[in-house]
């Protein structure tokens, strides 16, 4: 299945650009929105809670970013309207191989996956299969 929209939250410009090319070429979606930090993504997501059809199907979220990191964004989403957690598949996408990050991600029951960079076509195929 194809996603209508993907949010890519990562502070690395080059990674975002390369990931967008991969996402589009894989056929996952044609609409990729970039955010440099969790605050930008949060400020965009919150107003969309009242219009669930405008929400992204998937959010790929880096952990280590300035301003608001991935963990801080997840904490904010925990307190936000449930539609944001129910309608958006949230996948951690990180270069961190620290076991404590993987373990911490399991404390958020609304996280749908944990992907270690680099992002691959196989990762995206798996995401597409998870869409219903």
C-alpha positions as CSV (number, residue, x, y, z in Angstrom):
1,X,0.0,0.0,0.0
2,X,1.1,3.6,-0.6
3,X,1.3,6.2,2.1
4,X,-0.4,9.5,1.3
5,X,2.2,11.5,3.2
6,X,5.5,10.9,5.2
7,X,7.0,13.2,7.8
8,X,10.8,12.9,8.0
9,X,12.2,14.4,11.2
10,X,16.0,14.6,11.1
11,X,18.5,17.4,11.6
12,X,20.8,16.1,8.9
13,X,20.0,17.9,5.6
14,X,22.0,15.5,3.4
15,X,20.3,12.5,5.0
16,X,16.8,14.1,4.6
17,X,17.5,14.8,0.9
18,X,18.8,11.2,0.2
19,X,16.0,9.6,2.2
20,X,13.4,11.6,0.3
21,X,14.8,10.3,-3.0
22,X,14.8,6.7,-1.7
23,X,11.3,7.1,-0.3
24,X,9.9,8.4,-3.5
25,X,11.8,5.9,-5.7
26,X,10.5,3.0,-3.6
27,X,7.0,4.1,-4.3
28,X,6.1,4.5,-0.7
29,X,4.8,8.0,-1.3
30,X,5.2,11.1,-3.4
31,X,4.7,13.5,-0.5
32,X,7.6,13.8,2.0
33,X,7.7,16.7,4.5
34,X,11.0,17.6,6.1
35,X,11.5,18.8,9.7
36,X,14.9,19.7,11.2
37,X,13.8,19.0,14.8
38,X,11.0,17.7,16.9
39,X,9.5,21.1,17.6
40,X,8.9,21.8,13.9
41,X,7.2,18.5,13.5
42,X,5.1,19.0,16.7
43,X,4.0,22.5,15.6
44,X,2.8,21.0,12.3
45,X,1.2,17.9,13.8
46,X,-0.8,19.5,16.6
47,X,-3.2,21.5,14.4
48,X,-3.7,18.5,12.1
49,X,-5.2,16.5,15.0
50,X,-8.5,18.2,14.2
51,X,-8.2,17.1,10.5
52,X,-7.1,13.4,10.7
53,X,-7.2,13.0,6.9
54,X,-4.4,15.6,6.7
55,X,-2.1,13.6,9.1
56,X,0.9,11.7,7.6
57,X,0.6,7.9,7.5
58,X,4.2,7.6,8.6
59,X,6.6,9.7,10.6
60,X,10.3,8.7,10.6
61,X,11.8,10.2,13.7
62,X,15.5,10.7,14.5
63,X,16.4,10.6,18.2
64,X,19.4,13.1,18.5
65,X,18.4,16.5,17.2
66,X,18.8,20.1,18.5
67,X,15.9,22.2,19.9
68,X,13.6,19.2,20.6
69,X,15.0,15.7,20.2
70,X,13.0,12.6,19.3
71,X,12.4,11.6,22.9
72,X,11.1,15.0,23.8
73,X,8.7,14.9,20.8
74,X,7.5,11.4,21.9
75,X,6.8,12.8,25.4
76,X,4.8,15.6,23.9
77,X,2.8,13.2,21.7
78,X,2.0,11.1,24.7
79,X,0.1,14.1,26.1
80,X,-1.4,15.1,22.8
81,X,-4.7,14.0,21.3
82,X,-4.8,10.2,20.8
83,X,-5.6,10.6,17.1
84,X,-1.9,11.6,16.6
85,X,-0.7,8.3,18.1
86,X,-3.5,6.2,16.5
87,X,-3.4,7.5,13.0
88,X,0.3,8.1,12.5
89,X,2.8,5.2,12.3
90,X,5.8,6.4,14.2
91,X,9.2,4.8,13.5
92,X,12.4,5.7,15.2
93,X,15.1,6.2,12.5
94,X,18.5,6.6,14.1
95,X,22.2,6.0,13.7
96,X,22.2,5.1,17.4
97,X,23.2,1.4,18.1
98,X,22.9,1.9,21.8
99,X,20.8,-0.8,23.4
100,X,19.4,1.7,25.9
101,X,17.8,3.7,23.0
102,X,16.2,0.5,21.7
103,X,15.0,-0.3,25.2
104,X,13.7,3.2,25.8
105,X,11.7,3.1,22.5
106,X,9.8,0.1,23.8
107,X,8.4,2.2,26.6
108,X,6.3,4.1,24.1
109,X,3.6,1.6,23.1
110,X,2.6,3.8,20.2
111,X,6.0,3.5,18.4
112,X,5.6,1.1,15.5
113,X,9.2,0.4,14.7
114,X,12.9,1.1,15.3
115,X,15.1,1.4,12.2
116,X,18.9,1.8,12.4
117,X,20.4,4.0,9.6
118,X,21.1,3.8,6.8
119,X,17.5,3.6,5.6
120,X,17.1,0.9,2.9
121,X,14.6,0.0,0.3
122,X,13.9,-3.2,2.4
123,X,13.0,-0.9,5.4
124,X,10.6,1.0,3.2
125,X,9.0,-2.1,1.7
126,X,8.4,-3.3,5.3
127,X,6.8,0.1,6.1
128,X,4.5,-0.2,3.1
129,X,3.4,-3.7,4.1
130,X,2.4,-2.3,7.5
131,X,0.0,0.2,6.1
132,X,-3.6,-0.8,6.1
